[in-house]
Amino acid sequence: DGVADYKDQCPGTPAGVKVNQLGCPKREPIVLKGVNFAFNSAELTPPSLTILDGVAEILTKHPDVKVIIAGHTDSIGTAQYNKKLSQRRTESVRNYLISRGVNAANLTAVGFGEEKPIASNDTDEGRANNRRVELQPQE
């Protein structure tokens, strides 16, 4: 994996797997497909609650797992507004997960606004992809 053996805390990692500085597999963010909000709001849509119920079930079964809830928007509106909106949305997700039994100390809500697009903001499809919530496992 390219990490010196004396530093490697995860020997035997298969070739081609992305690793961190300790030689362990990197924990990639998980996009919560289907977690959406009412327009211009932090109100979760009813289908989102079903998805988050599943997330809460997993996180309560693994109380040692800590995650960052990362919120992203498209570029419609001002950067400052989008950052605040994404923060409100991640706090909404965090509060819902807490209400379902997840330990609050294991959840950090961060709104990135339009800072980290994964697609072009020039098309409806691209903007839809950029409006997302991710769970980023903490190392």
N, C-alpha and C positions, 0 to 999 in steps of 0.2 A: 504493500500500500504506500510505499515511499517514506514511511516514518521509521527512523532508526530504532532497532530492536530494543535498545535500553530505555527508550521513551514509550514504546508501543504498549498501551494498556489493553489493547484488543488484538492480540496476535491471531493470525488465521483469518483476518477479514478478507473476503473474496476479492480477487483482482477486479478493478473497474468500479468498485464501490467508493463513493466520495467519503473521505474521512476528515476528522478534525485534527488538531495538532497533537492529540494523544493517540492517534491511530484508530479511533473508534468511528463507526459509521455516523455521518452527519445526520442530524434530525431535520428533515425538510419540513417546511410549513405545510399544513393541511388546509386546503381551501374548503370551506364549508359551503359546498354547492347547495343552493336552495334556501340559504339563510338570507332573507330580504327584509326590507323595511318599507313602511308606507312612504309615499313620495315626500321628500324634504323633511323627514321625520326620523326619530329614533325608535318609533313604534314597530315592534316585530310583527310580521304577518303571521297568520295562523299556521301555515305550513312550516314556517321557521321553528315554531315551538316544538313540533314533532321531531325535527332534526336535532334541536338542542336537548330534548329529552334523552335522545340516544347518546349524545355527547356527555351529558350529566351522568348517565348510567355508567359509562366507561370510566369517567374521571373519579366517581365515587368508589369504584372497584379498585382503583389504583391511586390511593391517597398520597403516594410519594411523587406523583407526576405533577410538575408545575408547568403552566403554559402562559404564554403571552397571547392575548386576544388582540389581533392586529386588524384594524379597520382601514379600508381603502375606498376612495371615491373616484369618479371620473373627473374630467377637468371643467365641467360645466359649473359656472359660478366662480367666485373668487377663491384663491388658494387659502386665504384665512378662514373663510366660511366653511370650505370643504374640510379643513383640518378640524374645526370645532364640531362639525356634523359627524365626522368619522369618530371622534372621541366620544360624543354622546351615544353613538350607536354601539361602540365597543363596551361602554359602561352598561348599556341596556342588556347586551348579551351576558356580561359578567353578572349583573344583578339577577338575571333569570337563572343562570347556572347555580348561583348561590341559593336561590329559592328552591332549587331542586336537590340541595344537599351537598353541593361541591364546597370544599373548604375555601373560604375567601382568600386565605393566605397563599393559595396555590394559583390564583388568577390575577394577572396584571393586564389592564386594559390600555391599549395605546392606539391613538388615531393618527394615521399618517396622511390623511387627506388624499391629495392627488400626487404625492411625492414619489410613489413607487408603482407606476403603471406596468402592467404585464402585456398590454396590447395598445394599439394606436387609439387615440381619442378622436380620430377623424371619422370613425364609422359608429353606427348604433351598436353593432356587435362588439367592437373594441371597447366602447364605453361600458357596455354591460359586463364584459369580462373584468374591467378595472374596478367595478363596484363589487367588492367582495369582503368577506371576513375570513381570516386565517387563524388557525391555532399554530403557534410556534412553540414546540417543546423547548424548555430551557435545559441547557447542559448541566 
